[in-house]
Amino acid sequence: MHLERIFDKFFRITAADRVTGTGLGLSICKGIIEAHGGKLWAENIPDGLAFNFTLPLIWEGVSPPILPMDTETE
């Protein structure tokens, strides 16, 4: 039921008078991921809710830069 609207601006599942924030966080996250060619979605799982996202390895024909691996251990 709520999954259809969870990424809408200002949407709240809980009562707004008991929760801080503006209700924009998930909408902003979705916008950023989609701006990078990805997809963000939520799904019900037995213990609650899972958020999933994808980002492309190649976007507009260009591969991402290969970053050096951090081999330092703590």
N, CA, C and O atoms as a CHARMM CRD file, in Angstrom:
* protein
*
  296
    1    1 MET  N      0.82100  -1.19100   0.00000 PROA 1      0.00000
    2    1 MET  CA     0.00000   0.00000   0.00000 PROA 1      0.00000
    3    1 MET  C      0.87000   1.26200   0.00000 PROA 1      0.00000
    4    1 MET  O      0.72200   2.10900  -0.88000 PROA 1      0.00000
    5    2 HSD  N      1.75800   1.39300   0.96000 PROA 2      0.00000
    6    2 HSD  CA     2.60000   2.57700   1.05000 PROA 2      0.00000
    7    2 HSD  C      3.74000   2.55800   0.03200 PROA 2      0.00000
    8    2 HSD  O      4.30100   3.60600  -0.28800 PROA 2      0.00000
    9    3 LEU  N      4.08200   1.38600  -0.47500 PROA 3      0.00000
   10    3 LEU  CA     5.20300   1.29200  -1.41300 PROA 3      0.00000
   11    3 LEU  C      4.97400   2.11600  -2.66500 PROA 3      0.00000
   12    3 LEU  O      5.93500   2.59800  -3.26500 PROA 3      0.00000
   13    4 GLU  N      3.73600   2.28900  -3.07100 PROA 4      0.00000
   14    4 GLU  CA     3.42900   3.07500  -4.26500 PROA 4      0.00000
   15    4 GLU  C      3.76800   4.54700  -4.07900 PROA 4      0.00000
   16    4 GLU  O      4.05800   5.23600  -5.05700 PROA 4      0.00000
   17    5 ARG  N      3.73700   5.04100  -2.84700 PROA 5      0.00000
   18    5 ARG  CA     3.92600   6.46700  -2.59100 PROA 5      0.00000
   19    5 ARG  C      5.17100   6.79200  -1.77000 PROA 5      0.00000
   20    5 ARG  O      5.43000   7.96500  -1.49900 PROA 5      0.00000
   21    6 ILE  N      5.93300   5.80500  -1.37500 PROA 6      0.00000
   22    6 ILE  CA     7.01700   6.01700  -0.41000 PROA 6      0.00000
   23    6 ILE  C      8.08200   7.00500  -0.88400 PROA 6      0.00000
   24    6 ILE  O      8.76400   7.61600  -0.06100 PROA 6      0.00000
   25    7 PHE  N      8.23200   7.16900  -2.19800 PROA 7      0.00000
   26    7 PHE  CA     9.22400   8.10300  -2.73100 PROA 7      0.00000
   27    7 PHE  C      8.62000   9.44900  -3.12300 PROA 7      0.00000
   28    7 PHE  O      9.31900  10.29300  -3.68200 PROA 7      0.00000
   29    8 ASP  N      7.33400   9.66500  -2.84100 PROA 8      0.00000
   30    8 ASP  CA     6.69200  10.95100  -3.11900 PROA 8      0.00000
   31    8 ASP  C      7.20800  12.00700  -2.14600 PROA 8      0.00000
   32    8 ASP  O      7.50700  11.71200  -0.98900 PROA 8      0.00000
   33    9 LYS  N      7.30400  13.23100  -2.63100 PROA 9      0.00000
   34    9 LYS  CA     7.71800  14.33300  -1.75600 PROA 9      0.00000
   35    9 LYS  C      6.71500  14.50600  -0.62600 PROA 9      0.00000
   36    9 LYS  O      5.50400  14.46800  -0.84700 PROA 9      0.00000
   37   10 PHE  N      7.22400  14.69500   0.58200 PROA 10     0.00000
   38   10 PHE  CA     6.45700  14.98000   1.79700 PROA 10     0.00000
   39   10 PHE  C      5.58700  13.82200   2.27700 PROA 10     0.00000
   40   10 PHE  O      4.79300  14.00500   3.20000 PROA 10     0.00000
   41   11 PHE  N      5.71200  12.63400   1.68100 PROA 11     0.00000
   42   11 PHE  CA     4.89800  11.49400   2.12000 PROA 11     0.00000
   43   11 PHE  C      5.43400  10.95100   3.43400 PROA 11     0.00000
   44   11 PHE  O      6.64300  10.79100   3.60000 PROA 11     0.00000
   45   12 ARG  N      4.55000  10.67400   4.34700 PROA 12     0.00000
   46   12 ARG  CA     4.90300  10.11800   5.65100 PROA 12     0.00000
   47   12 ARG  C      4.03000   8.91900   5.93100 PROA 12     0.00000
   48   12 ARG  O      2.82600   8.95800   5.67800 PROA 12     0.00000
   49   13 ILE  N      4.61700   7.85000   6.45100 PROA 13     0.00000
   50   13 ILE  CA     3.83200   6.69300   6.88100 PROA 13     0.00000
   51   13 ILE  C      3.32500   6.92500   8.29600 PROA 13     0.00000
   52   13 ILE  O      2.19200   6.57200   8.62500 PROA 13     0.00000
   53   14 THR  N      4.17600   7.52300   9.13400 PROA 14     0.00000
   54   14 THR  CA     3.79400   7.78700  10.52300 PROA 14     0.00000
   55   14 THR  C      3.20100   9.19500  10.64200 PROA 14     0.00000
   56   14 THR  O      3.28200   9.99700   9.71100 PROA 14     0.00000
   57   15 ALA  N      2.61700   9.47200  11.77900 PROA 15     0.00000
   58   15 ALA  CA     2.02200  10.78600  12.01500 PROA 15     0.00000
   59   15 ALA  C      3.10200  11.86200  12.02400 PROA 15     0.00000
   60   15 ALA  O      4.09500  11.74400  12.74300 PROA 15     0.00000
   61   16 ALA  N      2.91500  12.89200  11.24200 PROA 16     0.00000
   62   16 ALA  CA     3.90900  13.95600  11.10200 PROA 16     0.00000
   63   16 ALA  C      4.14600  14.72100  12.39700 PROA 16     0.00000
   64   16 ALA  O      5.22800  15.27600  12.58600 PROA 16     0.00000
   65   17 ASP  N      3.17600  14.76400  13.28400 PROA 17     0.00000
   66   17 ASP  CA     3.34800  15.50600  14.52600 PROA 17     0.00000
   67   17 ASP  C      4.26000  14.79200  15.51900 PROA 17     0.00000
   68   17 ASP  O      4.66500  15.38700  16.51800 PROA 17     0.00000
   69   18 ARG  N      4.59000  13.52300  15.26200 PROA 18     0.00000
   70   18 ARG  CA     5.46000  12.77100  16.16700 PROA 18     0.00000
   71   18 ARG  C      6.83300  12.48100  15.57300 PROA 18     0.00000
   72   18 ARG  O      7.65900  11.85300  16.23500 PROA 18     0.00000
   73   19 VAL  N      7.09900  12.91900  14.34700 PROA 19     0.00000
   74   19 VAL  CA     8.35200  12.60600  13.66600 PROA 19     0.00000
   75   19 VAL  C      8.97700  13.89300  13.14600 PROA 19     0.00000
   76   19 VAL  O      8.28000  14.75000  12.60200 PROA 19     0.00000
   77   20 THR  N     10.28600  14.03000  13.31000 PROA 20     0.00000
   78   20 THR  CA    10.96400  15.20400  12.76700 PROA 20     0.00000
   79   20 THR  C     11.32600  14.97300  11.31000 PROA 20     0.00000
   80   20 THR  O     11.28500  13.84300  10.82300 PROA 20     0.00000
   81   21 GLY  N     11.67900  16.03700  10.62500 PROA 21     0.00000
   82   21 GLY  CA    12.05200  15.95100   9.21500 PROA 21     0.00000
   83   21 GLY  C     10.94600  16.46800   8.32300 PROA 21     0.00000
   84   21 GLY  O      9.85500  16.80200   8.78600 PROA 21     0.00000
   85   22 THR  N     11.24500  16.53100   7.02200 PROA 22     0.00000
   86   22 THR  CA    10.28800  17.10500   6.08200 PROA 22     0.00000
   87   22 THR  C      9.63500  16.08400   5.16900 PROA 22     0.00000
   88   22 THR  O      8.68000  16.41400   4.46500 PROA 22     0.00000
   89   23 GLY  N     10.12000  14.86000   5.16200 PROA 23     0.00000
   90   23 GLY  CA     9.56600  13.86100   4.26000 PROA 23     0.00000
   91   23 GLY  C     10.13000  13.94800   2.86000 PROA 23     0.00000
   92   23 GLY  O      9.50100  13.48900   1.90700 PROA 23     0.00000
   93   24 LEU  N     11.31000  14.53100   2.72200 PROA 24     0.00000
   94   24 LEU  CA    11.92800  14.68200   1.40500 PROA 24     0.00000
   95   24 LEU  C     13.08900  13.72100   1.16400 PROA 24     0.00000
   96   24 LEU  O     13.53500  13.58400   0.02500 PROA 24     0.00000
   97   25 GLY  N     13.58100  13.06300   2.18300 PROA 25     0.00000
   98   25 GLY  CA    14.79200  12.25500   2.07200 PROA 25     0.00000
   99   25 GLY  C     14.75200  11.19100   0.98500 PROA 25     0.00000
  100   25 GLY  O     15.66400  11.12300   0.16000 PROA 25     0.00000
  101   26 LEU  N     13.72400  10.36700   0.96600 PROA 26     0.00000
  102   26 LEU  CA    13.65900   9.29700  -0.02800 PROA 26     0.00000
  103   26 LEU  C     13.44100   9.84900  -1.43300 PROA 26     0.00000
  104   26 LEU  O     13.94600   9.29000  -2.40600 PROA 26     0.00000
  105   27 SER  N     12.69400  10.93700  -1.53900 PROA 27     0.00000
  106   27 SER  CA    12.49300  11.56600  -2.84100 PROA 27     0.00000
  107   27 SER  C     13.81400  12.10400  -3.38900 PROA 27     0.00000
  108   27 SER  O     14.09600  11.96900  -4.58000 PROA 27     0.00000
  109   28 ILE  N     14.61200  12.70500  -2.53300 PROA 28     0.00000
  110   28 ILE  CA    15.92100  13.22100  -2.94100 PROA 28     0.00000
  111   28 ILE  C     16.84000  12.07400  -3.35400 PROA 28     0.00000
  112   28 ILE  O     17.52500  12.16000  -4.37400 PROA 28     0.00000
  113   29 CYS  N     16.85500  11.00600  -2.56400 PROA 29     0.00000
  114   29 CYS  CA    17.68000   9.83800  -2.90700 PROA 29     0.00000
  115   29 CYS  C     17.30900   9.28000  -4.27000 PROA 29     0.00000
  116   29 CYS  O     18.18200   8.97900  -5.08400 PROA 29     0.00000
  117   30 LYS  N     16.01100   9.14400  -4.51500 PROA 30     0.00000
  118   30 LYS  CA    15.56700   8.61400  -5.79900 PROA 30     0.00000
  119   30 LYS  C     15.98500   9.53600  -6.94400 PROA 30     0.00000
  120   30 LYS  O     16.41400   9.06400  -7.99600 PROA 30     0.00000
  121   31 GLY  N     15.86200  10.82900  -6.74400 PROA 31     0.00000
  122   31 GLY  CA    16.26300  11.78700  -7.76600 PROA 31     0.00000
  123   31 GLY  C     17.73700  11.69900  -8.09900 PROA 31     0.00000
  124   31 GLY  O     18.11300  11.75800  -9.27000 PROA 31     0.00000
  125   32 ILE  N     18.57600  11.56000  -7.08900 PROA 32     0.00000
  126   32 ILE  CA    20.03000  11.46000  -7.30600 PROA 32     0.00000
  127   32 ILE  C     20.36000  10.17500  -8.05700 PROA 32     0.00000
  128   32 ILE  O     21.12000  10.19900  -9.02500 PROA 32     0.00000
  129   33 ILE  N     19.79800   9.07000  -7.62100 PROA 33     0.00000
  130   33 ILE  CA    20.08300   7.78200  -8.27300 PROA 33     0.00000
  131   33 ILE  C     19.59600   7.78600  -9.71600 PROA 33     0.00000
  132   33 ILE  O     20.30700   7.31800 -10.60600 PROA 33     0.00000
  133   34 GLU  N     18.39700   8.30500  -9.96300 PROA 34     0.00000
  134   34 GLU  CA    17.88600   8.34600 -11.32400 PROA 34     0.00000
  135   34 GLU  C     18.67700   9.31600 -12.19800 PROA 34     0.00000
  136   34 GLU  O     18.82400   9.07900 -13.39800 PROA 34     0.00000
  137   35 ALA  N     19.18500  10.39300 -11.62500 PROA 35     0.00000
  138   35 ALA  CA    20.01100  11.33500 -12.37900 PROA 35     0.00000
  139   35 ALA  C     21.30800  10.68100 -12.85300 PROA 35     0.00000
  140   35 ALA  O     21.91100  11.12300 -13.83100 PROA 35     0.00000
  141   36 HSD  N     21.72700   9.63700 -12.16100 PROA 36     0.00000
  142   36 HSD  CA    22.93200   8.89900 -12.54000 PROA 36     0.00000
  143   36 HSD  C     22.60800   7.64500 -13.35400 PROA 36     0.00000
  144   36 HSD  O     23.45700   6.77000 -13.52900 PROA 36     0.00000
  145   37 GLY  N     21.38000   7.57100 -13.84300 PROA 37     0.00000
  146   37 GLY  CA    20.98200   6.45800 -14.69900 PROA 37     0.00000
  147   37 GLY  C     20.57400   5.19800 -13.97000 PROA 37     0.00000
  148   37 GLY  O     20.48500   4.13300 -14.58100 PROA 37     0.00000
  149   38 GLY  N     20.32600   5.29500 -12.67900 PROA 38     0.00000
  150   38 GLY  CA    19.97600   4.12200 -11.88700 PROA 38     0.00000
  151   38 GLY  C     18.50500   4.04300 -11.56100 PROA 38     0.00000
  152   38 GLY  O     17.68600   4.80100 -12.08000 PROA 38     0.00000
  153   39 LYS  N     18.19500   3.11600 -10.69500 PROA 39     0.00000
  154   39 LYS  CA    16.81300   2.87000 -10.27000 PROA 39     0.00000
  155   39 LYS  C     16.81800   2.59800  -8.76700 PROA 39     0.00000
  156   39 LYS  O     17.71300   1.92000  -8.26200 PROA 39     0.00000
  157   40 LEU  N     15.82300   3.12300  -8.05300 PROA 40     0.00000
  158   40 LEU  CA    15.66200   2.90200  -6.61500 PROA 40     0.00000
  159   40 LEU  C     14.25200   2.39200  -6.36400 PROA 40     0.00000
  160   40 LEU  O     13.28700   2.93700  -6.90000 PROA 40     0.00000
  161   41 TRP  N     14.12900   1.34300  -5.54500 PROA 41     0.00000
  162   41 TRP  CA    12.81500   0.81600  -5.21100 PROA 41     0.00000
  163   41 TRP  C     12.84500   0.22200  -3.81400 PROA 41     0.00000
  164   41 TRP  O     13.90700  -0.05500  -3.25600 PROA 41     0.00000
  165   42 ALA  N     11.65700   0.03500  -3.26500 PROA 42     0.00000
  166   42 ALA  CA    11.50100  -0.56700  -1.93900 PROA 42     0.00000
  167   42 ALA  C     10.61400  -1.79300  -2.08200 PROA 42     0.00000
  168   42 ALA  O      9.75600  -1.86300  -2.96200 PROA 42     0.00000
  169   43 GLU  N     10.84000  -2.75600  -1.19700 PROA 43     0.00000
  170   43 GLU  CA     9.99400  -3.94700  -1.20800 PROA 43     0.00000
  171   43 GLU  C      9.83300  -4.47100   0.21000 PROA 43     0.00000
  172   43 GLU  O     10.72900  -4.34600   1.04400 PROA 43     0.00000
  173   44 ASN  N      8.68800  -5.05000   0.45900 PROA 44     0.00000
  174   44 ASN  CA     8.42200  -5.66800   1.75600 PROA 44     0.00000
  175   44 ASN  C      9.20500  -6.96600   1.86100 PROA 44     0.00000
  176   44 ASN  O      9.26900  -7.74500   0.91000 PROA 44     0.00000
  177   45 ILE  N      9.79600  -7.18900   3.02000 PROA 45     0.00000
  178   45 ILE  CA    10.47000  -8.44900   3.33300 PROA 45     0.00000
  179   45 ILE  C      9.89700  -8.93500   4.66600 PROA 45     0.00000
  180   45 ILE  O      9.23600  -8.16400   5.36200 PROA 45     0.00000
  181   46 PRO  N     10.13600 -10.19900   5.03500 PROA 46     0.00000
  182   46 PRO  CA     9.52700 -10.73100   6.26800 PROA 46     0.00000
  183   46 PRO  C      9.78600  -9.90200   7.52700 PROA 46     0.00000
  184   46 PRO  O      8.91000  -9.79500   8.38500 PROA 46     0.00000
  185   47 ASP  N     10.98300  -9.31300   7.64700 PROA 47     0.00000
  186   47 ASP  CA    11.30600  -8.55900   8.86500 PROA 47     0.00000
  187   47 ASP  C     11.12200  -7.06300   8.74000 PROA 47     0.00000
  188   47 ASP  O     11.49100  -6.33300   9.66000 PROA 47     0.00000
  189   48 GLY  N     10.56600  -6.57100   7.63900 PROA 48     0.00000
  190   48 GLY  CA    10.38300  -5.12800   7.49700 PROA 48     0.00000
  191   48 GLY  C     10.37100  -4.68400   6.04900 PROA 48     0.00000
  192   48 GLY  O      9.57600  -5.16400   5.24100 PROA 48     0.00000
  193   49 LEU  N     11.26700  -3.75600   5.73300 PROA 49     0.00000
  194   49 LEU  CA    11.30900  -3.13200   4.42200 PROA 49     0.00000
  195   49 LEU  C     12.74200  -3.11800   3.91100 PROA 49     0.00000
  196   49 LEU  O     13.67200  -2.87400   4.68000 PROA 49     0.00000
  197   50 ALA  N     12.92800  -3.37500   2.63000 PROA 50     0.00000
  198   50 ALA  CA    14.26200  -3.34400   2.02300 PROA 50     0.00000
  199   50 ALA  C     14.27700  -2.28700   0.92800 PROA 50     0.00000
  200   50 ALA  O     13.34500  -2.19000   0.12900 PROA 50     0.00000
  201   51 PHE  N     15.33700  -1.50400   0.90100 PROA 51     0.00000
  202   51 PHE  CA    15.55400  -0.53900  -0.16900 PROA 51     0.00000
  203   51 PHE  C     16.64500  -1.09600  -1.06200 PROA 51     0.00000
  204   51 PHE  O     17.68400  -1.54900  -0.58300 PROA 51     0.00000
  205   52 ASN  N     16.40300  -1.06000  -2.35900 PROA 52     0.00000
  206   52 ASN  CA    17.34800  -1.57500  -3.34200 PROA 52     0.00000
  207   52 ASN  C     17.62700  -0.49300  -4.36900 PROA 52     0.00000
  208   52 ASN  O     16.76100   0.33400  -4.65600 PROA 52     0.00000
  209   53 PHE  N     18.83700  -0.49300  -4.92600 PROA 53     0.00000
  210   53 PHE  CA    19.12000   0.43000  -6.00800 PROA 53     0.00000
  211   53 PHE  C     20.13400  -0.17800  -6.95600 PROA 53     0.00000
  212   53 PHE  O     20.91200  -1.05700  -6.58600 PROA 53     0.00000
  213   54 THR  N     20.10700   0.30900  -8.18200 PROA 54     0.00000
  214   54 THR  CA    21.08200  -0.08400  -9.18300 PROA 54     0.00000
  215   54 THR  C     21.69900   1.18700  -9.75200 PROA 54     0.00000
  216   54 THR  O     21.06000   2.23900  -9.79900 PROA 54     0.00000
  217   55 LEU  N     22.93000   1.07300 -10.17400 PROA 55     0.00000
  218   55 LEU  CA    23.62300   2.13500 -10.90100 PROA 55     0.00000
  219   55 LEU  C     24.31700   1.48300 -12.08500 PROA 55     0.00000
  220   55 LEU  O     24.84200   0.37800 -11.94900 PROA 55     0.00000
  221   56 PRO  N     24.33600   2.13200 -13.23700 PROA 56     0.00000
  222   56 PRO  CA    24.94200   1.51900 -14.41100 PROA 56     0.00000
  223   56 PRO  C     26.46700   1.49400 -14.31800 PROA 56     0.00000
  224   56 PRO  O     27.08500   2.41100 -13.77800 PROA 56     0.00000
  225   57 LEU  N     27.06200   0.42300 -14.85600 PROA 57     0.00000
  226   57 LEU  CA    28.52100   0.36700 -14.95300 PROA 57     0.00000
  227   57 LEU  C     29.01000   1.18900 -16.13300 PROA 57     0.00000
  228   57 LEU  O     30.12800   1.70300 -16.12500 PROA 57     0.00000
  229   58 ILE  N     28.16600   1.30600 -17.14400 PROA 58     0.00000
  230   58 ILE  CA    28.48400   2.13400 -18.30400 PROA 58     0.00000
  231   58 ILE  C     27.31600   3.06800 -18.52100 PROA 58     0.00000
  232   58 ILE  O     26.16400   2.63500 -18.56900 PROA 58     0.00000
  233   59 TRP  N     27.61700   4.37500 -18.65500 PROA 59     0.00000
  234   59 TRP  CA    26.56200   5.35200 -18.84100 PROA 59     0.00000
  235   59 TRP  C     26.95300   6.26100 -19.98400 PROA 59     0.00000
  236   59 TRP  O     28.04900   6.82000 -20.00700 PROA 59     0.00000
  237   60 GLU  N     26.05300   6.40000 -20.92300 PROA 60     0.00000
  238   60 GLU  CA    26.28700   7.19900 -22.12000 PROA 60     0.00000
  239   60 GLU  C     27.56500   6.75600 -22.82200 PROA 60     0.00000
  240   60 GLU  O     28.31600   7.57700 -23.35000 PROA 60     0.00000
  241   61 GLY  N     27.80200   5.43000 -22.82100 PROA 61     0.00000
  242   61 GLY  CA    28.92900   4.85800 -23.54500 PROA 61     0.00000
  243   61 GLY  C     30.27400   4.98400 -22.87500 PROA 61     0.00000
  244   61 GLY  O     31.28600   4.63400 -23.48300 PROA 61     0.00000
  245   62 VAL  N     30.33200   5.46800 -21.65200 PROA 62     0.00000
  246   62 VAL  CA    31.60900   5.67600 -20.96300 PROA 62     0.00000
  247   62 VAL  C     31.65300   4.82300 -19.70000 PROA 62     0.00000
  248   62 VAL  O     30.71900   4.83600 -18.89900 PROA 62     0.00000
  249   63 SER  N     32.74600   4.07900 -19.53000 PROA 63     0.00000
  250   63 SER  CA    32.94100   3.28600 -18.31900 PROA 63     0.00000
  251   63 SER  C     33.42700   4.19000 -17.19000 PROA 63     0.00000
  252   63 SER  O     34.06800   5.20900 -17.44400 PROA 63     0.00000
  253   64 PRO  N     33.12600   3.82100 -15.94700 PROA 64     0.00000
  254   64 PRO  CA    33.62300   4.61700 -14.82600 PROA 64     0.00000
  255   64 PRO  C     35.13700   4.47300 -14.70800 PROA 64     0.00000
  256   64 PRO  O     35.70200   3.48100 -15.16800 PROA 64     0.00000
  257   65 PRO  N     35.79100   5.44700 -14.10100 PROA 65     0.00000
  258   65 PRO  CA    37.24400   5.33800 -13.92700 PROA 65     0.00000
  259   65 PRO  C     37.58900   4.21000 -12.96300 PROA 65     0.00000
  260   65 PRO  O     36.82100   3.92000 -12.04600 PROA 65     0.00000
  261   66 ILE  N     38.70700   3.59100 -13.16100 PROA 66     0.00000
  262   66 ILE  CA    39.17700   2.54500 -12.25500 PROA 66     0.00000
  263   66 ILE  C     39.96100   3.22100 -11.14300 PROA 66     0.00000
  264   66 ILE  O     40.98000   3.87000 -11.38500 PROA 66     0.00000
  265   67 LEU  N     39.47300   3.06000  -9.92700 PROA 67     0.00000
  266   67 LEU  CA    40.10600   3.69100  -8.77500 PROA 67     0.00000
  267   67 LEU  C     41.07700   2.72100  -8.12600 PROA 67     0.00000
  268   67 LEU  O     40.83100   1.51500  -8.11100 PROA 67     0.00000
  269   68 PRO  N     42.17600   3.23400  -7.58900 PROA 68     0.00000
  270   68 PRO  CA    43.12000   2.34300  -6.92500 PROA 68     0.00000
  271   68 PRO  C     42.49700   1.71800  -5.67900 PROA 68     0.00000
  272   68 PRO  O     41.71100   2.35400  -4.97700 PROA 68     0.00000
  273   69 MET  N     42.85600   0.48200  -5.42200 PROA 69     0.00000
  274   69 MET  CA    42.34600  -0.21100  -4.24400 PROA 69     0.00000
  275   69 MET  C     43.10000   0.25300  -3.01000 PROA 69     0.00000
  276   69 MET  O     44.31600   0.44100  -3.05400 PROA 69     0.00000
  277   70 ASP  N     42.38100   0.43700  -1.90800 PROA 70     0.00000
  278   70 ASP  CA    42.99000   0.79700  -0.64100 PROA 70     0.00000
  279   70 ASP  C     43.38300  -0.51100   0.05000 PROA 70     0.00000
  280   70 ASP  O     42.51800  -1.23000   0.54900 PROA 70     0.00000
  281   71 THR  N     44.64400  -0.81300   0.08100 PROA 71     0.00000
  282   71 THR  CA    45.10900  -2.07900   0.67300 PROA 71     0.00000
  283   71 THR  C     45.52500  -1.91300   2.13000 PROA 71     0.00000
  284   71 THR  O     45.96400  -2.87400   2.76100 PROA 71     0.00000
  285   72 GLU  N     45.39500  -0.72300   2.66100 PROA 72     0.00000
  286   72 GLU  CA    45.76900  -0.46500   4.06200 PROA 72     0.00000
  287   72 GLU  C     44.79000  -1.16700   4.98000 PROA 72     0.00000
  288   72 GLU  O     43.57700  -1.05100   4.80100 PROA 72     0.00000
  289   73 THR  N     45.30100  -1.89500   5.95900 PROA 73     0.00000
  290   73 THR  CA    44.45100  -2.58100   6.93100 PROA 73     0.00000
  291   73 THR  C     44.60200  -1.92300   8.28400 PROA 73     0.00000
  292   73 THR  O     45.64700  -1.35900   8.61000 PROA 73     0.00000
  293   74 GLU  N     43.54600  -2.00500   9.06100 PROA 74     0.00000
  294   74 GLU  CA    43.58000  -1.39900  10.40200 PROA 74     0.00000
  295   74 GLU  C     43.89200  -2.41200  11.44800 PROA 74     0.00000
  296   74 GLU  O     43.96000  -2.07800  12.63000 PROA 74     0.00000
